[in-house]
Amino acid sequence: MAVETLRQHAIPFFSPLLGDEEIDSVVETLRSGWLTTGPKVKRFEQLFAESVSAGHAIAVNSCTAALHLALEAIGVGPGDEVLIPTLTFASTGEVIMHLGATPVLVDCGPDFLMDVAEMESKITPRTKAVIPVHYGGHPCDMERILNVARRHGIRVIEDAAHAIPARYGDRPIGTIGDLTYFSFYANKTITTGEGGMVTTNDAELADRVRLMSLHGISKDAWKRFSAEGSWYYEITAPGYKFNMTDIAAAIGIHQLAKSERFWQRRAQIAAQYDERFAFTPEVVTPTTDLHVQNAWHLYVIRLQVEDLTISRNEFITQLNQAGIGTSVHYLPLHMHPLYRERFGYATEDLPRGADLFQRIISLPIHPRLTDEDVDFVAATVNRLVDEHHR
Ligand SMILES: *Cc1c(COP(=O)(O)O)cnc(C)c1O
C-alpha cells in the first residue's frame, strides 16, 4: 500500500493562521467600546503604508470596495473602457460595470499574467485604465505596463489581492501604479476576515479615496468648523459605506507583523513542490522571474493533459478522494455567462486563458501545512500521474 493512503488527516486547500495575539487584540477592542473605524484602523493604515513604502494607505471593508474607490478616484465612468486580464476573480470586472464602464478582457501568457502586447493592441480612445493582476502573488512586468500606459495616457491600478508581500525589483508592490489595492479576505496571505486596503503616493487620489470611503463626508469640514463641536460634518459627494472596523484592524495589525514569516513558509513549500515535481514532466510548475519576489498566494500546476487519460476535473476529484483540498484560479472571465451574454465573448476569443483553464490546479500552500503534508500532496499528484499516464 502506498504510504499516502495511510494518512488519516484531510489537507484543506486553505486555513487561516490566527494566534493569541489576534484573539487578545479583538477582545481588547471589544472591551474598549470602540468597535468601528478608530485608533486600530489608523494604526493598521500607518503600519501597512510603512510595509509597502507608500505615502498613503486607506483601509476599507473589502478589496472589492478598495477597487471601487480606486476606479472612482481616477474618474472611471460611463463610456470608459478598462483593460483587465481574463484570468482573474469576479470583482476585477464587476466593479468596472458598477461604474457604468466596460471591462475589456486581455488574454494571458503561460505565466498566468496579462499579455502586455495584446493589452496595448486593445487600447482605444475610450480606454481609461488598465488593471494588471499580480496573479498568485507574482508581480506583473510593471515597467513594460507603465511604459505602454504612459505612451497612451492611461492610468494603472494594480490588483494586489494576492501580493502581500511581493516585490518588483527592490520595490514592494504598493506604489508602482497610480493606485494599488490589497485583500484581507479569509483565504488571502494575511486576513482580517473581510477587509482591503488602497495604497498610493498621490495625495490627491488618496484624499478622494478616503472621502468616498465614508459617505463623502469632508474631514476638512470637521477641522474648519471645529468650533461648532464634533457633531458637525458636511457631505461633499455621494460616497460609499466602505470603512474598515477596528475589530478587523485589530486582527490585521498582528497578521501584518507575521506576514514575512508566513511568506517564508509559503516560499519553502513552493520550493518543496518544485523539487518533488522536478522529474514529473506531466506537471508543469510555476516559474518566478529573477527580479521579483513572488508572494506565493497560489501554487498553480499545469497538467500536460495530452499525456494523461483523465481530465483536470477527474484529477481534482481523485485528489479530493485522497483528502486533498484544491481549487481552480480561475474559470476565465470571458467564459462566464455574464461576459458571453453581455459582451459577446466566445471561448476561442482568448484562447490561451481557455487552454490554461483545462490544465490548472491550485495546490494547498499555506503556513499551517507541515513538510509531511506537502510531501503527501506531491506524492499523491505523482501517483495519479503514474496511474493515469497515456
Ligand atoms: C480575492 C480577490 C479580490 C477581492 O477581494 P475581496 O477582499 O474578497 O473583495 C479581488 N481580486 C482578486 C484577484 C482576488 O483574488
The ligand as a Tripos MOL2 file, in Angstrom:
@<TRIPOS>MOLECULE
LIG
   15    15     1     0     0
SMALL
NO_CHARGES

@<TRIPOS>ATOM
      1 C1         -9.8620   37.9770   -3.5120 C.3       1 LIG1
      2 C2         -9.7050   38.8230   -4.7290 C.ar      1 LIG1
      3 C3        -10.3500   40.0510   -4.8760 C.ar      1 LIG1
      4 C4        -11.4150   40.5270   -3.9420 C.3       1 LIG1
      5 O1        -11.0880   40.5220   -2.6220 O.3       1 LIG1
      6 P1        -12.2240   40.7660   -1.5090 P.3       1 LIG1
      7 O2        -11.4450   41.2190   -0.3170 O.co2     1 LIG1
      8 O3        -12.9030   39.4530   -1.3050 O.co2     1 LIG1
      9 O4        -13.1460   41.8140   -2.0070 O.co2     1 LIG1
     10 C5        -10.0460   40.8130   -5.9880 C.ar      1 LIG1
     11 N1         -9.1920   40.4060   -6.9240 N.ar      1 LIG1
     12 C6         -8.5650   39.2150   -6.8340 C.ar      1 LIG1
     13 C7         -7.6030   38.8110   -7.9010 C.3       1 LIG1
     14 C8         -8.8260   38.3800   -5.7360 C.ar      1 LIG1
     15 O5         -8.2300   37.1840   -5.6670 O.3       1 LIG1
@<TRIPOS>BOND
     1     1     2 1
     2     2     3 ar
     3     2    14 ar
     4     3     4 1
     5     3    10 ar
     6     4     5 1
     7     5     6 1
     8     6     7 2
     9     6     8 1
    10     6     9 1
    11    10    11 ar
    12    11    12 ar
    13    12    13 1
    14    12    14 ar
    15    14    15 1
@<TRIPOS>SUBSTRUCTURE
     1 LIG1         1 GROUP 0 **** ****
